[in-house]
Amino acid sequence: MPTGRDAEALAAYVFAWHHHWPDSFERELGERGPEVIAWARSAAADDNRYIKLRRIAIERLAEIL
């Protein structure tokens, strides 16, 4: 698993995907979804950084989902 800044960025993508495209998230991750969300919670340490990263993630994911 990634650590540090990489983990924070990935966690932001996970939360954005889960929140804005829940059907796609569930379809792709299935029963592992809750495990991935739990990991993301543990990786998102800085709330201010998370907000910025999540906004970027939503923009990028909107282009591909």
Biopython code that builds the backbone (N, CA, C, O; Angstrom):
import numpy as np
from Bio.PDB.StructureBuilder import StructureBuilder

atoms = [
    (1, "MET", "N", (0.832, -1.178, 0.000)),
    (1, "MET", "CA", (0.000, 0.000, 0.000)),
    (1, "MET", "C", (0.879, 1.245, 0.000)),
    (1, "MET", "O", (1.962, 1.252, 0.586)),
    (2, "PRO", "N", (0.405, 2.294, -0.660)),
    (2, "PRO", "CA", (1.178, 3.534, -0.643)),
    (2, "PRO", "C", (1.193, 4.166, 0.746)),
    (2, "PRO", "O", (0.356, 3.861, 1.596)),
    (3, "THR", "N", (2.142, 5.035, 0.949)),
    (3, "THR", "CA", (2.251, 5.747, 2.225)),
    (3, "THR", "C", (2.441, 7.232, 1.956)),
    (3, "THR", "O", (2.666, 7.647, 0.819)),
    (4, "GLY", "N", (2.349, 8.027, 3.016)),
    (4, "GLY", "CA", (2.613, 9.459, 2.920)),
    (4, "GLY", "C", (1.675, 10.182, 1.971)),
    (4, "GLY", "O", (0.470, 9.931, 1.948)),
    (5, "ARG", "N", (2.249, 11.081, 1.189)),
    (5, "ARG", "CA", (1.466, 11.906, 0.269)),
    (5, "ARG", "C", (0.746, 11.068, -0.782)),
    (5, "ARG", "O", (-0.374, 11.396, -1.175)),
    (6, "ASP", "N", (1.378, 9.993, -1.240)),
    (6, "ASP", "CA", (0.729, 9.123, -2.225)),
    (6, "ASP", "C", (-0.538, 8.495, -1.644)),
    (6, "ASP", "O", (-1.558, 8.393, -2.326)),
    (7, "ALA", "N", (-0.463, 8.079, -0.386)),
    (7, "ALA", "CA", (-1.630, 7.484, 0.269)),
    (7, "ALA", "C", (-2.752, 8.507, 0.430)),
    (7, "ALA", "O", (-3.924, 8.186, 0.239)),
    (8, "GLU", "N", (-2.388, 9.734, 0.781)),
    (8, "GLU", "CA", (-3.403, 10.788, 0.926)),
    (8, "GLU", "C", (-4.101, 11.064, -0.405)),
    (8, "GLU", "O", (-5.319, 11.240, -0.445)),
    (9, "ALA", "N", (-3.339, 11.099, -1.477)),
    (9, "ALA", "CA", (-3.920, 11.343, -2.800)),
    (9, "ALA", "C", (-4.843, 10.194, -3.204)),
    (9, "ALA", "O", (-5.945, 10.425, -3.702)),
    (10, "LEU", "N", (-4.396, 8.969, -2.992)),
    (10, "LEU", "CA", (-5.225, 7.817, -3.337)),
    (10, "LEU", "C", (-6.486, 7.781, -2.488)),
    (10, "LEU", "O", (-7.558, 7.451, -2.996)),
    (11, "ALA", "N", (-6.381, 8.108, -1.223)),
    (11, "ALA", "CA", (-7.561, 8.136, -0.350)),
    (11, "ALA", "C", (-8.578, 9.154, -0.858)),
    (11, "ALA", "O", (-9.779, 8.889, -0.834)),
    (12, "ALA", "N", (-8.118, 10.302, -1.312)),
    (12, "ALA", "CA", (-9.025, 11.310, -1.860)),
    (12, "ALA", "C", (-9.758, 10.767, -3.084)),
    (12, "ALA", "O", (-10.956, 11.003, -3.238)),
    (13, "TYR", "N", (-9.063, 10.051, -3.947)),
    (13, "TYR", "CA", (-9.700, 9.444, -5.116)),
    (13, "TYR", "C", (-10.734, 8.408, -4.681)),
    (13, "TYR", "O", (-11.838, 8.368, -5.223)),
    (14, "VAL", "N", (-10.386, 7.582, -3.717)),
    (14, "VAL", "CA", (-11.304, 6.560, -3.228)),
    (14, "VAL", "C", (-12.584, 7.209, -2.692)),
    (14, "VAL", "O", (-13.685, 6.785, -3.045)),
    (15, "PHE", "N", (-12.450, 8.224, -1.849)),
    (15, "PHE", "CA", (-13.634, 8.891, -1.288)),
    (15, "PHE", "C", (-14.459, 9.576, -2.364)),
    (15, "PHE", "O", (-15.687, 9.499, -2.344)),
    (16, "ALA", "N", (-13.804, 10.244, -3.301)),
    (16, "ALA", "CA", (-14.534, 10.918, -4.376)),
    (16, "ALA", "C", (-15.303, 9.906, -5.221)),
    (16, "ALA", "O", (-16.470, 10.123, -5.545)),
    (17, "TRP", "N", (-14.660, 8.818, -5.570)),
    (17, "TRP", "CA", (-15.294, 7.770, -6.369)),
    (17, "TRP", "C", (-16.481, 7.194, -5.613)),
    (17, "TRP", "O", (-17.568, 7.059, -6.175)),
    (18, "HIS", "N", (-16.287, 6.858, -4.362)),
    (18, "HIS", "CA", (-17.336, 6.260, -3.539)),
    (18, "HIS", "C", (-18.526, 7.207, -3.375)),
    (18, "HIS", "O", (-19.676, 6.773, -3.444)),
    (19, "HIS", "N", (-18.260, 8.484, -3.161)),
    (19, "HIS", "CA", (-19.330, 9.449, -2.903)),
    (19, "HIS", "C", (-20.085, 9.859, -4.171)),
    (19, "HIS", "O", (-21.313, 9.939, -4.159)),
    (20, "HIS", "N", (-19.366, 10.117, -5.251)),
    (20, "HIS", "CA", (-19.995, 10.657, -6.455)),
    (20, "HIS", "C", (-20.436, 9.606, -7.464)),
    (20, "HIS", "O", (-21.343, 9.864, -8.255)),
    (21, "TRP", "N", (-19.824, 8.441, -7.456)),
    (21, "TRP", "CA", (-20.167, 7.369, -8.391)),
    (21, "TRP", "C", (-20.289, 6.046, -7.632)),
    (21, "TRP", "O", (-19.534, 5.110, -7.896)),
    (22, "PRO", "N", (-21.238, 5.962, -6.688)),
    (22, "PRO", "CA", (-21.337, 4.772, -5.830)),
    (22, "PRO", "C", (-21.632, 3.485, -6.595)),
    (22, "PRO", "O", (-21.149, 2.420, -6.210)),
    (23, "ASP", "N", (-22.406, 3.560, -7.656)),
    (23, "ASP", "CA", (-22.703, 2.342, -8.422)),
    (23, "ASP", "C", (-21.443, 1.784, -9.072)),
    (23, "ASP", "O", (-21.210, 0.575, -9.051)),
    (24, "SER", "N", (-20.640, 2.660, -9.644)),
    (24, "SER", "CA", (-19.391, 2.235, -10.261)),
    (24, "SER", "C", (-18.432, 1.679, -9.200)),
    (24, "SER", "O", (-17.784, 0.654, -9.412)),
    (25, "PHE", "N", (-18.353, 2.361, -8.075)),
    (25, "PHE", "CA", (-17.487, 1.919, -6.979)),
    (25, "PHE", "C", (-17.881, 0.511, -6.537)),
    (25, "PHE", "O", (-17.028, -0.368, -6.413)),
    (26, "GLU", "N", (-19.164, 0.304, -6.301)),
    (26, "GLU", "CA", (-19.664, -1.001, -5.849)),
    (26, "GLU", "C", (-19.437, -2.079, -6.907)),
    (26, "GLU", "O", (-19.036, -3.198, -6.585)),
    (27, "ARG", "N", (-19.692, -1.742, -8.154)),
    (27, "ARG", "CA", (-19.529, -2.711, -9.236)),
    (27, "ARG", "C", (-18.071, -3.170, -9.346)),
    (27, "ARG", "O", (-17.804, -4.356, -9.542)),
    (28, "GLU", "N", (-17.148, -2.243, -9.222)),
    (28, "GLU", "CA", (-15.731, -2.575, -9.383)),
    (28, "GLU", "C", (-15.111, -3.220, -8.143)),
    (28, "GLU", "O", (-14.286, -4.125, -8.267)),
    (29, "LEU", "N", (-15.498, -2.767, -6.955)),
    (29, "LEU", "CA", (-14.851, -3.260, -5.738)),
    (29, "LEU", "C", (-15.673, -4.290, -4.978)),
    (29, "LEU", "O", (-15.128, -5.069, -4.195)),
    (30, "GLY", "N", (-16.986, -4.296, -5.207)),
    (30, "GLY", "CA", (-17.839, -5.295, -4.584)),
    (30, "GLY", "C", (-17.669, -5.381, -3.081)),
    (30, "GLY", "O", (-17.701, -4.370, -2.379)),
    (31, "GLU", "N", (-17.489, -6.586, -2.600)),
    (31, "GLU", "CA", (-17.410, -6.803, -1.148)),
    (31, "GLU", "C", (-16.130, -6.245, -0.534)),
    (31, "GLU", "O", (-16.042, -6.132, 0.688)),
    (32, "ARG", "N", (-15.151, -5.898, -1.337)),
    (32, "ARG", "CA", (-13.914, -5.291, -0.809)),
    (32, "ARG", "C", (-14.057, -3.789, -0.599)),
    (32, "ARG", "O", (-13.171, -3.158, -0.023)),
    (33, "GLY", "N", (-15.165, -3.210, -1.061)),
    (33, "GLY", "CA", (-15.387, -1.776, -0.920)),
    (33, "GLY", "C", (-15.221, -1.264, 0.499)),
    (33, "GLY", "O", (-14.485, -0.300, 0.708)),
    (34, "PRO", "N", (-15.884, -1.876, 1.497)),
    (34, "PRO", "CA", (-15.724, -1.393, 2.871)),
    (34, "PRO", "C", (-14.272, -1.450, 3.364)),
    (34, "PRO", "O", (-13.840, -0.582, 4.123)),
    (35, "GLU", "N", (-13.541, -2.446, 2.945)),
    (35, "GLU", "CA", (-12.128, -2.552, 3.328)),
    (35, "GLU", "C", (-11.317, -1.392, 2.730)),
    (35, "GLU", "O", (-10.445, -0.825, 3.389)),
    (36, "VAL", "N", (-11.616, -1.057, 1.492)),
    (36, "VAL", "CA", (-10.918, 0.043, 0.824)),
    (36, "VAL", "C", (-11.267, 1.374, 1.487)),
    (36, "VAL", "O", (-10.388, 2.213, 1.686)),
    (37, "ILE", "N", (-12.527, 1.573, 1.826)),
    (37, "ILE", "CA", (-12.945, 2.794, 2.512)),
    (37, "ILE", "C", (-12.255, 2.895, 3.877)),
    (37, "ILE", "O", (-11.801, 3.972, 4.262)),
    (38, "ALA", "N", (-12.176, 1.792, 4.599)),
    (38, "ALA", "CA", (-11.504, 1.797, 5.906)),
    (38, "ALA", "C", (-10.037, 2.183, 5.747)),
    (38, "ALA", "O", (-9.510, 2.961, 6.542)),
    (39, "TRP", "N", (-9.375, 1.642, 4.720)),
    (39, "TRP", "CA", (-7.988, 2.008, 4.482)),
    (39, "TRP", "C", (-7.895, 3.505, 4.182)),
    (39, "TRP", "O", (-7.014, 4.185, 4.707)),
    (40, "ALA", "N", (-8.795, 4.022, 3.343)),
    (40, "ALA", "CA", (-8.762, 5.435, 2.966)),
    (40, "ALA", "C", (-8.936, 6.327, 4.195)),
    (40, "ALA", "O", (-8.278, 7.361, 4.311)),
    (41, "ARG", "N", (-9.818, 5.931, 5.107)),
    (41, "ARG", "CA", (-9.996, 6.719, 6.336)),
    (41, "ARG", "C", (-8.690, 6.815, 7.119)),
    (41, "ARG", "O", (-8.364, 7.862, 7.677)),
    (42, "SER", "N", (-7.959, 5.727, 7.153)),
    (42, "SER", "CA", (-6.705, 5.728, 7.906)),
    (42, "SER", "C", (-5.609, 6.519, 7.201)),
    (42, "SER", "O", (-4.660, 6.970, 7.844)),
    (43, "ALA", "N", (-5.731, 6.693, 5.883)),
    (43, "ALA", "CA", (-4.695, 7.373, 5.108)),
    (43, "ALA", "C", (-4.929, 8.877, 4.975)),
    (43, "ALA", "O", (-3.991, 9.622, 4.691)),
    (44, "ALA", "N", (-6.155, 9.329, 5.176)),
    (44, "ALA", "CA", (-6.478, 10.752, 5.022)),
    (44, "ALA", "C", (-6.219, 11.468, 6.345)),
    (44, "ALA", "O", (-7.099, 11.538, 7.203)),
    (45, "ALA", "N", (-5.015, 11.994, 6.503)),
    (45, "ALA", "CA", (-4.608, 12.568, 7.782)),
    (45, "ALA", "C", (-4.849, 14.064, 7.890)),
    (45, "ALA", "O", (-5.202, 14.552, 8.964)),
    (46, "ASP", "N", (-4.668, 14.794, 6.817)),
    (46, "ASP", "CA", (-4.747, 16.254, 6.847)),
    (46, "ASP", "C", (-6.036, 16.709, 6.161)),
    (46, "ASP", "O", (-6.166, 16.586, 4.943)),
    (47, "ASP", "N", (-6.985, 17.230, 6.933)),
    (47, "ASP", "CA", (-8.283, 17.621, 6.378)),
    (47, "ASP", "C", (-8.165, 18.679, 5.284)),
    (47, "ASP", "O", (-8.858, 18.591, 4.271)),
    (48, "ASN", "N", (-7.313, 19.661, 5.469)),
    (48, "ASN", "CA", (-7.167, 20.714, 4.466)),
    (48, "ASN", "C", (-6.605, 20.167, 3.156)),
    (48, "ASN", "O", (-7.091, 20.498, 2.074)),
    (49, "ARG", "N", (-5.597, 19.343, 3.265)),
    (49, "ARG", "CA", (-5.023, 18.714, 2.061)),
    (49, "ARG", "C", (-6.035, 17.802, 1.404)),
    (49, "ARG", "O", (-6.131, 17.760, 0.178)),
    (50, "TYR", "N", (-6.789, 17.072, 2.203)),
    (50, "TYR", "CA", (-7.796, 16.157, 1.678)),
    (50, "TYR", "C", (-8.821, 16.898, 0.820)),
    (50, "TYR", "O", (-9.176, 16.424, -0.259)),
    (51, "ILE", "N", (-9.297, 18.048, 1.282)),
    (51, "ILE", "CA", (-10.303, 18.812, 0.537)),
    (51, "ILE", "C", (-9.771, 19.197, -0.847)),
    (51, "ILE", "O", (-10.474, 19.067, -1.849)),
    (52, "LYS", "N", (-8.546, 19.663, -0.890)),
    (52, "LYS", "CA", (-7.941, 20.035, -2.175)),
    (52, "LYS", "C", (-7.780, 18.814, -3.068)),
    (52, "LYS", "O", (-8.128, 18.858, -4.248)),
    (53, "LEU", "N", (-7.259, 17.731, -2.519)),
    (53, "LEU", "CA", (-7.045, 16.517, -3.306)),
    (53, "LEU", "C", (-8.360, 15.930, -3.800)),
    (53, "LEU", "O", (-8.433, 15.421, -4.918)),
    (54, "ARG", "N", (-9.390, 15.999, -2.979)),
    (54, "ARG", "CA", (-10.693, 15.445, -3.371)),
    (54, "ARG", "C", (-11.281, 16.233, -4.540)),
    (54, "ARG", "O", (-11.861, 15.649, -5.455)),
    (55, "ARG", "N", (-11.135, 17.543, -4.511)),
    (55, "ARG", "CA", (-11.623, 18.369, -5.612)),
    (55, "ARG", "C", (-10.921, 17.981, -6.919)),
    (55, "ARG", "O", (-11.568, 17.872, -7.960)),
    (56, "ILE", "N", (-9.627, 17.777, -6.869)),
    (56, "ILE", "CA", (-8.863, 17.346, -8.043)),
    (56, "ILE", "C", (-9.335, 15.966, -8.490)),
    (56, "ILE", "O", (-9.514, 15.720, -9.683)),
    (57, "ALA", "N", (-9.534, 15.077, -7.538)),
    (57, "ALA", "CA", (-9.974, 13.718, -7.859)),
    (57, "ALA", "C", (-11.321, 13.730, -8.562)),
    (57, "ALA", "O", (-11.512, 13.008, -9.540)),
    (58, "ILE", "N", (-12.254, 14.534, -8.083)),
    (58, "ILE", "CA", (-13.586, 14.599, -8.700)),
    (58, "ILE", "C", (-13.466, 15.066, -10.150)),
    (58, "ILE", "O", (-14.114, 14.507, -11.036)),
    (59, "GLU", "N", (-12.651, 16.076, -10.396)),
    (59, "GLU", "CA", (-12.463, 16.562, -11.762)),
    (59, "GLU", "C", (-11.914, 15.474, -12.671)),
    (59, "GLU", "O", (-12.391, 15.293, -13.792)),
    (60, "ARG", "N", (-10.925, 14.759, -12.194)),
    (60, "ARG", "CA", (-10.299, 13.705, -13.012)),
    (60, "ARG", "C", (-11.252, 12.524, -13.228)),
    (60, "ARG", "O", (-11.387, 12.014, -14.341)),
    (61, "LEU", "N", (-11.902, 12.106, -12.157)),
    (61, "LEU", "CA", (-12.823, 10.971, -12.269)),
    (61, "LEU", "C", (-14.010, 11.295, -13.158)),
    (61, "LEU", "O", (-14.511, 10.408, -13.849)),
    (62, "ALA", "N", (-14.472, 12.528, -13.162)),
    (62, "ALA", "CA", (-15.600, 12.922, -14.010)),
    (62, "ALA", "C", (-15.259, 12.757, -15.485)),
    (62, "ALA", "O", (-16.146, 12.538, -16.309)),
    (63, "GLU", "N", (-13.991, 12.860, -15.815)),
    (63, "GLU", "CA", (-13.561, 12.687, -17.198)),
    (63, "GLU", "C", (-13.600, 11.230, -17.645)),
    (63, "GLU", "O", (-13.766, 10.950, -18.832)),
    (64, "ILE", "N", (-13.447, 10.296, -16.697)),
    (64, "ILE", "CA", (-13.343, 8.887, -17.090)),
    (64, "ILE", "C", (-14.519, 8.008, -16.677)),
    (64, "ILE", "O", (-14.692, 6.913, -17.211)),
    (65, "LEU", "N", (-15.334, 8.483, -15.724)),
    (65, "LEU", "CA", (-16.455, 7.645, -15.272)),
    (65, "LEU", "C", (-17.766, 8.091, -15.859)),
    (65, "LEU", "O", (-18.804, 7.491, -15.579)),
]
sb = StructureBuilder()
sb.init_structure("model")
sb.init_model(0)
sb.init_chain("A")
sb.init_seg("    ")
for serial, (resi, resn, name, xyz) in enumerate(atoms, 1):
    if name == "N":
        sb.init_residue(resn, " ", resi, " ")
    sb.init_atom(name, np.array(xyz, "f"), 0.0, 1.0, " ", f" {name:<3s}", serial, name[0])
structure = sb.get_structure()
